[in-house]
Protein backbone atom coordinates (compact mmCIF):
# COMPACT_ATOMS: atom_id res chain seq x y z
CA UNK A 1 0.00 0.00 0.00
CA UNK A 2 1.56 3.24 -1.12
CA UNK A 3 -1.12 5.81 -0.38
CA UNK A 4 -4.21 6.48 1.68
CA UNK A 5 -7.30 8.64 1.76
CA UNK A 6 -8.67 9.92 5.03
CA UNK A 7 -12.30 9.66 6.04
CA UNK A 8 -14.68 10.98 5.06
CA UNK A 9 -13.90 9.99 1.50
CA UNK A 10 -14.25 12.98 -0.81
CA UNK A 11 -14.92 12.26 -4.48
CA UNK A 12 -12.35 14.73 -5.82
CA UNK A 13 -9.59 13.41 -3.56
CA UNK A 14 -10.38 9.82 -4.51
CA UNK A 15 -10.22 10.60 -8.23
CA UNK A 16 -6.91 12.48 -7.87
CA UNK A 17 -5.24 9.68 -5.89
CA UNK A 18 -6.56 7.03 -8.25
CA UNK A 19 -5.30 9.03 -11.24
CA UNK A 20 -1.89 9.42 -9.63
CA UNK A 21 -1.37 5.66 -9.29
CA UNK A 22 -2.89 4.77 -12.64
CA UNK A 23 -0.63 7.34 -14.34
CA UNK A 24 -3.70 8.90 -15.82
CA UNK A 25 -4.18 12.64 -16.17
CA UNK A 26 -7.48 13.47 -14.58
CA UNK A 27 -9.20 16.40 -16.19
CA UNK A 28 -9.96 19.15 -13.70
CA UNK A 29 -13.32 18.67 -12.07
CA UNK A 30 -15.61 21.45 -11.13
CA UNK A 31 -14.65 22.74 -7.70
CA UNK A 32 -16.02 20.80 -4.76
CA UNK A 33 -16.39 22.39 -1.36
CA UNK A 34 -14.07 20.30 0.78
CA UNK A 35 -14.74 22.02 4.08
CA UNK A 36 -17.28 19.99 5.99
CA UNK A 37 -19.76 21.72 8.25
CA UNK A 38 -20.96 19.34 10.91
CA UNK A 39 -24.07 19.93 12.91
CA UNK A 40 -24.77 18.74 16.42
CA UNK A 41 -28.44 18.19 15.62
CA UNK A 42 -28.44 17.09 11.97
CA UNK A 43 -29.08 13.38 11.68
CA UNK A 44 -28.18 13.14 7.99
CA UNK A 45 -26.15 15.91 6.39
CA UNK A 46 -27.14 15.52 2.74
CA UNK A 47 -25.25 18.65 1.68
CA UNK A 48 -21.94 17.33 3.00
CA UNK A 49 -22.53 13.90 1.47
CA UNK A 50 -23.24 15.40 -1.95
CA UNK A 51 -20.15 17.61 -1.63
CA UNK A 52 -18.05 14.57 -0.72
CA UNK A 53 -19.19 12.07 -3.31
CA UNK A 54 -21.20 13.94 -5.94
CA UNK A 55 -24.80 13.85 -7.11
CA UNK A 56 -25.00 10.38 -8.67
CA UNK A 57 -28.25 9.16 -7.11
CA UNK A 58 -27.49 5.45 -7.48
CA UNK A 59 -24.04 5.89 -5.91
CA UNK A 60 -25.52 7.93 -3.04
CA UNK A 61 -28.07 5.18 -2.41
CA UNK A 62 -25.35 2.52 -2.44
CA UNK A 63 -23.17 4.48 0.02
CA UNK A 64 -26.08 4.99 2.40
CA UNK A 65 -27.21 1.38 2.13
CA UNK A 66 -23.72 0.08 2.85
CA UNK A 67 -23.25 2.49 5.76
CA UNK A 68 -26.52 1.46 7.37
CA UNK A 69 -25.70 -2.23 6.89
CA UNK A 70 -22.22 -1.82 8.44
CA UNK A 71 -23.61 0.10 11.41
CA UNK A 72 -26.36 -2.46 12.04
CA UNK A 73 -23.87 -5.33 11.74
CA UNK A 74 -21.59 -3.70 14.34
CA UNK A 75 -24.27 -3.49 17.04
CA UNK A 76 -24.09 -7.14 18.21
CA UNK A 77 -20.31 -6.85 18.53
CA UNK A 78 -20.71 -3.65 20.54
CA UNK A 79 -23.31 -5.31 22.78
CA UNK A 80 -20.98 -8.26 23.41
CA UNK A 81 -18.09 -5.96 24.34
CA UNK A 82 -20.32 -4.02 26.72
CA UNK A 83 -21.59 -7.27 28.27
CA UNK A 84 -17.98 -8.38 28.82
CA UNK A 85 -16.94 -4.92 30.05
CA UNK A 86 -14.12 -4.72 27.50
CA UNK A 87 -13.44 -0.98 27.35
CA UNK A 88 -10.72 -1.14 24.68
CA UNK A 89 -12.93 -3.24 22.42
CA UNK A 90 -15.84 -0.83 22.98
CA UNK A 91 -13.62 2.10 22.05
CA UNK A 92 -12.29 0.28 18.97
CA UNK A 93 -15.78 -0.59 17.74
CA UNK A 94 -16.96 2.97 18.38
CA UNK A 95 -14.00 4.28 16.38
CA UNK A 96 -14.78 2.01 13.42
CA UNK A 97 -18.48 2.89 13.53
CA UNK A 98 -17.61 6.59 13.78
CA UNK A 99 -15.66 6.32 10.51
CA UNK A 100 -18.72 4.86 8.82
CA UNK A 101 -20.97 7.55 10.30
CA UNK A 102 -18.59 10.31 9.15
CA UNK A 103 -18.38 8.87 5.64
CA UNK A 104 -22.18 8.74 5.41
CA UNK A 105 -22.50 12.21 7.01
CA UNK A 106 -24.57 10.95 9.93
CA UNK A 107 -23.56 13.88 12.13
CA UNK A 108 -25.47 13.11 15.35
CA UNK A 109 -24.36 9.49 15.29
CA UNK A 110 -20.72 10.45 14.63
CA UNK A 111 -20.83 12.75 17.67
CA UNK A 112 -22.34 10.01 19.86
CA UNK A 113 -19.75 7.48 18.73
CA UNK A 114 -16.95 9.97 19.33
CA UNK A 115 -18.15 10.36 22.92
CA UNK A 116 -18.25 6.58 23.41
CA UNK A 117 -14.80 6.23 21.88
CA UNK A 118 -13.48 8.85 24.34
CA UNK A 119 -14.67 7.04 27.48
CA UNK A 120 -11.60 6.22 29.59
CA UNK A 121 -12.96 3.63 32.00
CA UNK A 122 -15.90 1.27 32.17
CA UNK A 123 -18.81 2.87 33.96
CA UNK A 124 -21.81 0.67 33.29
CA UNK A 125 -24.47 3.38 33.39
CA UNK A 126 -22.51 5.81 31.18
CA UNK A 127 -21.72 3.17 28.59
CA UNK A 128 -25.25 1.75 28.61
CA UNK A 129 -26.69 5.25 28.16
CA UNK A 130 -24.30 5.98 25.29
CA UNK A 131 -25.04 2.62 23.63
CA UNK A 132 -28.79 3.14 23.94
CA UNK A 133 -28.50 6.57 22.31
CA UNK A 134 -26.40 5.09 19.49
CA UNK A 135 -28.86 2.25 18.91
CA UNK A 136 -31.80 4.66 18.86
CA UNK A 137 -29.99 6.90 16.38
CA UNK A 138 -29.24 3.94 14.09
CA UNK A 139 -32.89 2.87 14.29
CA UNK A 140 -33.88 6.40 13.28
CA UNK A 141 -31.34 6.48 10.41
CA UNK A 142 -32.72 3.16 9.14
CA UNK A 143 -36.07 4.89 8.62
CA UNK A 144 -34.53 7.52 6.34
CA UNK A 145 -34.99 6.56 2.71
CA UNK A 146 -31.87 6.55 0.63
C-alpha positions as CSV (number, residue, x, y, z in Angstrom):
1,X,0.0,0.0,0.0
2,X,1.6,3.2,-1.1
3,X,-1.1,5.8,-0.4
4,X,-4.2,6.5,1.7
5,X,-7.3,8.6,1.8
6,X,-8.7,9.9,5.0
7,X,-12.3,9.7,6.0
8,X,-14.7,11.0,5.1
9,X,-13.9,10.0,1.5
10,X,-14.2,13.0,-0.8
11,X,-14.9,12.3,-4.5
12,X,-12.4,14.7,-5.8
13,X,-9.6,13.4,-3.6
14,X,-10.4,9.8,-4.5
15,X,-10.2,10.6,-8.2
16,X,-6.9,12.5,-7.9
17,X,-5.2,9.7,-5.9
18,X,-6.6,7.0,-8.2
19,X,-5.3,9.0,-11.2
20,X,-1.9,9.4,-9.6
21,X,-1.4,5.7,-9.3
22,X,-2.9,4.8,-12.6
23,X,-0.6,7.3,-14.3
24,X,-3.7,8.9,-15.8
25,X,-4.2,12.6,-16.2
26,X,-7.5,13.5,-14.6
27,X,-9.2,16.4,-16.2
28,X,-10.0,19.1,-13.7
29,X,-13.3,18.7,-12.1
30,X,-15.6,21.4,-11.1
31,X,-14.6,22.7,-7.7
32,X,-16.0,20.8,-4.8
33,X,-16.4,22.4,-1.4
34,X,-14.1,20.3,0.8
35,X,-14.7,22.0,4.1
36,X,-17.3,20.0,6.0
37,X,-19.8,21.7,8.2
38,X,-21.0,19.3,10.9
39,X,-24.1,19.9,12.9
40,X,-24.8,18.7,16.4
41,X,-28.4,18.2,15.6
42,X,-28.4,17.1,12.0
43,X,-29.1,13.4,11.7
44,X,-28.2,13.1,8.0
45,X,-26.1,15.9,6.4
46,X,-27.1,15.5,2.7
47,X,-25.3,18.6,1.7
48,X,-21.9,17.3,3.0
49,X,-22.5,13.9,1.5
50,X,-23.2,15.4,-1.9
51,X,-20.2,17.6,-1.6
52,X,-18.1,14.6,-0.7
53,X,-19.2,12.1,-3.3
54,X,-21.2,13.9,-5.9
55,X,-24.8,13.8,-7.1
56,X,-25.0,10.4,-8.7
57,X,-28.3,9.2,-7.1
58,X,-27.5,5.4,-7.5
59,X,-24.0,5.9,-5.9
60,X,-25.5,7.9,-3.0
61,X,-28.1,5.2,-2.4
62,X,-25.3,2.5,-2.4
63,X,-23.2,4.5,0.0
64,X,-26.1,5.0,2.4
65,X,-27.2,1.4,2.1
66,X,-23.7,0.1,2.8
67,X,-23.2,2.5,5.8
68,X,-26.5,1.5,7.4
69,X,-25.7,-2.2,6.9
70,X,-22.2,-1.8,8.4
71,X,-23.6,0.1,11.4
72,X,-26.4,-2.5,12.0
73,X,-23.9,-5.3,11.7
74,X,-21.6,-3.7,14.3
75,X,-24.3,-3.5,17.0
76,X,-24.1,-7.1,18.2
77,X,-20.3,-6.8,18.5
78,X,-20.7,-3.6,20.5
79,X,-23.3,-5.3,22.8
80,X,-21.0,-8.3,23.4
81,X,-18.1,-6.0,24.3
82,X,-20.3,-4.0,26.7
83,X,-21.6,-7.3,28.3
84,X,-18.0,-8.4,28.8
85,X,-16.9,-4.9,30.0
86,X,-14.1,-4.7,27.5
87,X,-13.4,-1.0,27.4
88,X,-10.7,-1.1,24.7
89,X,-12.9,-3.2,22.4
90,X,-15.8,-0.8,23.0
91,X,-13.6,2.1,22.0
92,X,-12.3,0.3,19.0
93,X,-15.8,-0.6,17.7
94,X,-17.0,3.0,18.4
95,X,-14.0,4.3,16.4
96,X,-14.8,2.0,13.4
97,X,-18.5,2.9,13.5
98,X,-17.6,6.6,13.8
99,X,-15.7,6.3,10.5
100,X,-18.7,4.9,8.8
101,X,-21.0,7.6,10.3
102,X,-18.6,10.3,9.2
103,X,-18.4,8.9,5.6
104,X,-22.2,8.7,5.4
105,X,-22.5,12.2,7.0
106,X,-24.6,11.0,9.9
107,X,-23.6,13.9,12.1
108,X,-25.5,13.1,15.4
109,X,-24.4,9.5,15.3
110,X,-20.7,10.5,14.6
111,X,-20.8,12.7,17.7
112,X,-22.3,10.0,19.9
113,X,-19.8,7.5,18.7
114,X,-17.0,10.0,19.3
115,X,-18.1,10.4,22.9
116,X,-18.3,6.6,23.4
117,X,-14.8,6.2,21.9
118,X,-13.5,8.9,24.3
119,X,-14.7,7.0,27.5
120,X,-11.6,6.2,29.6
121,X,-13.0,3.6,32.0
122,X,-15.9,1.3,32.2
123,X,-18.8,2.9,34.0
124,X,-21.8,0.7,33.3
125,X,-24.5,3.4,33.4
126,X,-22.5,5.8,31.2
127,X,-21.7,3.2,28.6
128,X,-25.2,1.7,28.6
129,X,-26.7,5.3,28.2
130,X,-24.3,6.0,25.3
131,X,-25.0,2.6,23.6
132,X,-28.8,3.1,23.9
133,X,-28.5,6.6,22.3
134,X,-26.4,5.1,19.5
135,X,-28.9,2.2,18.9
136,X,-31.8,4.7,18.9
137,X,-30.0,6.9,16.4
138,X,-29.2,3.9,14.1
139,X,-32.9,2.9,14.3
140,X,-33.9,6.4,13.3
141,X,-31.3,6.5,10.4
142,X,-32.7,3.2,9.1
143,X,-36.1,4.9,8.6
144,X,-34.5,7.5,6.3
145,X,-35.0,6.6,2.7
146,X,-31.9,6.6,0.6
